[in-house]
Amino acid sequence: MPKVISRSTVSTSSSRPAAADVDLRVYYCICGEFILVIDKTLASLPRRKTDGAIILRAQDTETHKACVFKLNAVAGEAVLLEREGGHERQFRFHCPRCALPIGYQSTPPPAKSGPFVYILAGALSQVQGQTPADAFEGEESDSN
């Protein structure tokens, strides 16, 4: 049988940074499912004043650059919330494994169709299978 020789060419573009230059962080749902990979730590991102959700800028503007991220979540139902001064419509995202709410955006799916994606406080952990420290903030404890 003749020997099979394969040839491949690897090319890179100088306009994009090499993969080794990008520092990516991975975040997981409480159930252990991979949910988010992002180029920044969630702790370094701003939070909403209304609910403490982490703000991911999904689209570039003239003054701000968008975050580089990939969200592995299932689009859920739209929820209408009553807020001070009016109403807010949230299009929710859920964990594909356990259906736990992960985040939302103000525009209909797909993810990143609007200017921001919001990650709920305490929904994600950097350690797979570990509950984040802020997962139960604001909850009343049952001390009998």
C-alpha positions in Angstrom: 0.0 0.0 0.0 1.4 3.4 -0.8 2.4 5.8 1.9 -0.1 8.6 2.5 1.5 12.0 2.9 -0.7 14.9 4.0 0.3 18.5 3.9 -1.2 21.4 5.8 -0.5 25.1 6.0 -0.9 27.2 9.1 -1.3 30.9 8.7 -1.9 33.8 11.1 -3.1 37.3 10.6 -1.1 40.1 12.1 -4.3 42.1 12.7 -5.5 39.7 15.4 -3.6 38.7 18.5 -2.2 35.2 18.7 -4.2 32.8 20.9 -1.4 32.7 23.5 -1.7 36.5 24.0 -5.4 36.3 25.0 -6.1 35.5 28.6 -9.5 33.8 28.8 -11.5 32.9 31.9 -14.1 30.2 32.1 -17.2 30.3 34.3 -19.5 27.5 35.2 -23.1 27.1 36.5 -23.6 25.8 40.0 -24.4 22.4 38.5 -21.0 22.3 36.9 -22.0 23.1 33.3 -19.7 25.3 31.2 -21.6 28.6 30.7 -19.2 31.5 29.9 -15.8 32.2 28.5 -14.6 35.8 28.6 -11.5 37.9 28.3 -12.0 39.6 31.7 -12.8 38.6 35.2 -16.4 39.1 36.2 -15.3 40.8 39.4 -13.6 43.6 37.2 -16.8 44.4 35.3 -19.4 47.0 36.4 -22.7 46.0 38.1 -26.2 47.3 37.6 -27.6 49.4 40.5 -31.1 47.9 40.1 -30.3 44.2 40.8 -26.5 43.9 41.1 -26.2 42.0 37.8 -22.8 42.0 36.0 -22.8 44.0 32.8 -21.2 42.5 29.7 -20.9 45.1 26.9 -21.9 43.1 23.8 -21.5 45.7 21.1 -18.8 48.4 20.5 -19.7 52.0 20.8 -17.7 55.1 20.0 -16.4 55.4 23.5 -16.3 51.8 24.8 -15.1 48.5 23.3 -17.2 45.3 23.6 -16.2 42.4 25.8 -15.0 39.2 24.0 -17.2 36.4 25.3 -19.1 33.3 24.4 -22.3 32.5 26.3 -23.4 28.8 26.4 -27.0 29.3 27.6 -30.5 28.5 26.4 -32.8 31.4 25.6 -35.8 31.3 27.9 -39.0 33.3 28.4 -39.4 37.0 28.5 -40.2 38.4 31.9 -41.8 41.8 32.6 -40.6 43.3 35.9 -41.9 46.4 37.7 -39.1 48.7 38.6 -39.0 52.1 40.2 -40.1 54.5 37.5 -41.5 52.0 35.1 -41.3 48.5 33.7 -38.4 46.4 32.4 -38.6 43.5 30.0 -35.9 40.8 30.4 -35.2 38.1 27.9 -33.7 35.4 30.2 -30.9 32.9 29.6 -30.8 29.5 31.4 -28.3 26.8 32.0 -28.7 24.1 29.3 -28.3 21.3 32.0 -30.3 22.4 35.1 -32.3 25.3 33.7 -31.1 27.7 36.4 -31.4 31.4 35.4 -28.0 32.7 34.4 -28.6 36.1 32.9 -30.7 38.2 30.7 -30.7 41.0 28.0 -33.2 43.7 27.1 -33.6 42.6 23.5 -35.0 39.3 22.1 -32.6 36.4 21.4 -30.1 35.6 20.1 -27.5 36.6 22.7 -25.5 39.7 22.0 -28.4 41.2 19.9 -28.5 44.2 22.2 -25.9 46.5 23.7 -25.6 44.5 26.9 -25.9 41.1 28.4 -26.4 40.9 32.1 -25.1 38.0 34.3 -27.1 37.4 37.5 -25.2 37.9 40.7 -24.1 34.6 42.2 -25.0 32.6 39.1 -21.5 31.6 38.0 -18.4 30.2 39.5 -14.8 30.0 38.2 -14.4 26.6 39.9 -16.5 23.8 38.4 -19.0 22.3 40.9 -18.4 25.0 43.5 -21.1 27.4 44.7 -20.0 31.0 44.3 -19.6 33.0 47.5 -22.3 35.5 46.5 -24.9 32.9 45.4 -27.0 33.3 48.5 -26.5 37.0 49.2 -29.6 38.7 50.4 -31.3 35.4 51.4 -32.7 35.0 54.9 -31.1 32.1 56.8 -33.4 29.6 58.6 -31.9 29.5 62.1 -34.2 27.4 64.3 
